[in-house]
């Protein structure tokens, strides 16, 4: 079987090495070219992968050897990169989030749908055994009606000044990144809550910049009421050197707690109370990159779809609007 020809579009994202490595290891794909908005970085990556570097995005997308693209560009470039890729008929894998604004997300969504290409966004939380277990617990009604979810995601990016390093300073630039800790990390909690609780109804939020390391916020919290009346609380921080990042689900018949990075699962219901052994959790789903490549070859379903990517941008924009204005945002 002929392998899918991939173009790597930028190495700007902090997690780009993960997706590129996954693409390179997949036997159904072959990286054939690299483009980067930073020519120096792009040439280095092309040399590492032993493929040609292209300075012009249009030129790399015109290659017949390229059937699909892996986008790791800064978020502000997503509309240009993804719309051009869709119009060129290339299947698309992209880092999250889809775009900074709903207006841009609308344009990307329209271009992808019109082109009919396979699309996937990188939201690996949906592939984890502990998250799949939580989803099964909700689907089976083990916790009853869900009333509240608390999600916290954090690491030490402000304390250790990660984004002052060359090549990733855009993470601390609001115009390029869209926001700070919440845009970077909170998006995982936003996606999980939207997946578990459905349509949001209204949002209030607070953000702050404790460290002053960057111009963007280093910690932020949002409270979201969903149309089913469940309330979600999402916290994101670049100020945590140590400690757990819990994901807590509360229902009318029980509660479930996931603790990261240990991936421990604790459930408390009328019938069972205690930790779930790792060997009793669901098997992890294939990585988002592998799912995407399988969808191209065999038209298989993926753990996220284009609408999920749009939903993420919609709720992120609402959270930031609420935090910036101090006004409740209704959706």
Secondary structure by P-SEA (a helix, b strand, c coil): cccbbbbbccccccaaaaaaaaaaacccccccbbbbccaaaaaaaaaaacbbbbccaaaaaacccccbbbbbccccaaaaaaaaaaaabbbbbbcccccccaaaaaaaaaaaaaacccccccccccccaaaaaaaaaaaacccccccbbbbbbccccccccccccccccccccccccccccccccaaaaaaaaaaccccccccccccccccccccccccbbbbbbccccbbbbbbbbcccccccbbbbbbcccbbbbbbcccbbbbbbcccccccccccccccccccaaaaaaaaaaccccccccaaaaaaaaaaaaaaaaaaaccccccc
